[in-house]
Amino acid sequence: MELINSRFCWGYVLMVVGCLIFMVSSASAQLSPRLETQAEQRDKNPVELGDNNKVNIRSALRITKTTRQPMIEIILSSDRPFEGGNEVFALHIGKRTFFRSRYGDYDLHTLIFMLKPEEFAKTSTDDEIVVRYGGVSPDKDEGPRRSWKFGKLDKSKIDK
């Protein structure tokens, strides 16, 4: 009987000590100042063209079981990763907005947007290229949104 009481006593003591350690660590975490991450600092001050942003444009052929559809791929690369979450990336070329995108690499530094040739034809050389995460309009300040600027569109560089 003493063995059972002794095991119960030690189990109870360990449980109380564990709860105390948890409470102390929680209290100290709440008291310590929280430092902003680099991503949070960038969201407050979106970087303009300083991220080594590059644009490449190529024609492609999208093939499904029964169709072949020509596409224009706009490949965007940046030293700052295209980190996402629950919202979509939007490509703004001038006043036009496109949403069909996919990642081009595994470390999130390349984003590829797919446009139909007729969509691409409606854009103009010298239109500004901006990618935004979680925001539809590049002109409106909708809170902390991530932006990447790529300069002006040069349609003469397709497939070069």
LINHU-V336125 format. One record per residue. N is the residue number from 1. RES is the residue in three letters. PHI is phi in radians with two decimals (999 if undefined). Layout:
n=N res=RES phi=PHI
n=N res=RES phi=PHI
This chain:
n=1 res=MET phi=999
n=2 res=GLU phi=-1.12
n=3 res=LEU phi=-1.11
n=4 res=ILE phi=-1.13
n=5 res=ASN phi=-1.10
n=6 res=SER phi=-1.19
n=7 res=ARG phi=-1.14
n=8 res=PHE phi=-1.09
n=9 res=CYS phi=-1.11
n=10 res=TRP phi=-1.14
n=11 res=GLY phi=-1.08
n=12 res=TYR phi=-1.14
n=13 res=VAL phi=-1.11
n=14 res=LEU phi=-1.11
n=15 res=MET phi=-1.13
n=16 res=VAL phi=-1.12
n=17 res=VAL phi=-1.10
n=18 res=GLY phi=-1.08
n=19 res=CYS phi=-1.10
n=20 res=LEU phi=-1.10
n=21 res=ILE phi=-1.08
n=22 res=PHE phi=-1.07
n=23 res=MET phi=-1.13
n=24 res=VAL phi=-1.15
n=25 res=SER phi=-1.18
n=26 res=SER phi=-1.14
n=27 res=ALA phi=-1.14
n=28 res=SER phi=-1.22
n=29 res=ALA phi=-1.16
n=30 res=GLN phi=-1.26
n=31 res=LEU phi=-1.45
n=32 res=SER phi=-1.32
n=33 res=PRO phi=-1.18
n=34 res=ARG phi=-1.63
n=35 res=LEU phi=-1.58
n=36 res=GLU phi=-1.28
n=37 res=THR phi=-1.35
n=38 res=GLN phi=-1.08
n=39 res=ALA phi=-1.11
n=40 res=GLU phi=-1.16
n=41 res=GLN phi=-1.15
n=42 res=ARG phi=-1.14
n=43 res=ASP phi=-1.09
n=44 res=LYS phi=-1.28
n=45 res=ASN phi=-2.28
n=46 res=PRO phi=-1.01
n=47 res=VAL phi=-1.41
n=48 res=GLU phi=-1.32
n=49 res=LEU phi=-1.83
n=50 res=GLY phi=-1.45
n=51 res=ASP phi=-1.81
n=52 res=ASN phi=0.99
n=53 res=ASN phi=-1.30
n=54 res=LYS phi=-2.33
n=55 res=VAL phi=-2.15
n=56 res=ASN phi=-2.32
n=57 res=ILE phi=-2.15
n=58 res=ARG phi=-2.49
n=59 res=SER phi=-1.55
n=60 res=ALA phi=-2.51
n=61 res=LEU phi=-2.18
n=62 res=ARG phi=-1.60
n=63 res=ILE phi=-2.01
n=64 res=THR phi=-1.98
n=65 res=LYS phi=-1.02
n=66 res=THR phi=-2.10
n=67 res=THR phi=-2.29
n=68 res=ARG phi=-2.23
n=69 res=GLN phi=-2.13
n=70 res=PRO phi=-1.18
n=71 res=MET phi=-2.39
n=72 res=ILE phi=-1.98
n=73 res=GLU phi=-1.80
n=74 res=ILE phi=-1.86
n=75 res=ILE phi=-1.72
n=76 res=LEU phi=-1.99
n=77 res=SER phi=-2.15
n=78 res=SER phi=-2.61
n=79 res=ASP phi=-1.19
n=80 res=ARG phi=-1.54
n=81 res=PRO phi=-1.12
n=82 res=PHE phi=-1.49
n=83 res=GLU phi=-1.51
n=84 res=GLY phi=-2.10
n=85 res=GLY phi=-2.90
n=86 res=ASN phi=-1.59
n=87 res=GLU phi=-1.98
n=88 res=VAL phi=-1.84
n=89 res=PHE phi=-1.50
n=90 res=ALA phi=-2.15
n=91 res=LEU phi=-1.69
n=92 res=HIS phi=-1.92
n=93 res=ILE phi=-2.08
n=94 res=GLY phi=1.08
n=95 res=LYS phi=-1.64
n=96 res=ARG phi=-1.70
n=97 res=THR phi=-2.23
n=98 res=PHE phi=-2.27
n=99 res=PHE phi=-2.11
n=100 res=ARG phi=-1.27
n=101 res=SER phi=-2.47
n=102 res=ARG phi=-2.68
n=103 res=TYR phi=-1.37
n=104 res=GLY phi=-1.78
n=105 res=ASP phi=-2.58
n=106 res=TYR phi=-1.57
n=107 res=ASP phi=-1.85
n=108 res=LEU phi=1.18
n=109 res=HIS phi=-1.73
n=110 res=THR phi=-2.28
n=111 res=LEU phi=-2.24
n=112 res=ILE phi=-2.05
n=113 res=PHE phi=-1.81
n=114 res=MET phi=-1.92
n=115 res=LEU phi=-2.07
n=116 res=LYS phi=-1.28
n=117 res=PRO phi=-0.96
n=118 res=GLU phi=-1.21
n=119 res=GLU phi=-1.20
n=120 res=PHE phi=-1.12
n=121 res=ALA phi=-1.11
n=122 res=LYS phi=-1.39
n=123 res=THR phi=-1.53
n=124 res=SER phi=-2.18
n=125 res=THR phi=-1.01
n=126 res=ASP phi=1.40
n=127 res=ASP phi=-1.19
n=128 res=GLU phi=-1.24
n=129 res=ILE phi=-1.91
n=130 res=VAL phi=-2.38
n=131 res=VAL phi=-1.90
n=132 res=ARG phi=-2.22
n=133 res=TYR phi=-1.77
n=134 res=GLY phi=1.38
n=135 res=GLY phi=-2.46
n=136 res=VAL phi=-1.49
n=137 res=SER phi=-1.83
n=138 res=PRO phi=-1.31
n=139 res=ASP phi=-1.57
n=140 res=LYS phi=-1.67
n=141 res=ASP phi=-1.59
n=142 res=GLU phi=-1.85
n=143 res=GLY phi=1.71
n=144 res=PRO phi=-1.29
n=145 res=ARG phi=-2.03
n=146 res=ARG phi=-1.56
n=147 res=SER phi=-2.25
n=148 res=TRP phi=-2.28
n=149 res=LYS phi=-1.85
n=150 res=PHE phi=-2.11
n=151 res=GLY phi=1.43
n=152 res=LYS phi=-1.77
n=153 res=LEU phi=-1.25
n=154 res=ASP phi=-2.15
n=155 res=LYS phi=-1.19
n=156 res=SER phi=-1.24
n=157 res=LYS phi=-1.61
n=158 res=ILE phi=-1.15
n=159 res=ASP phi=1.06
n=160 res=LYS phi=-2.07
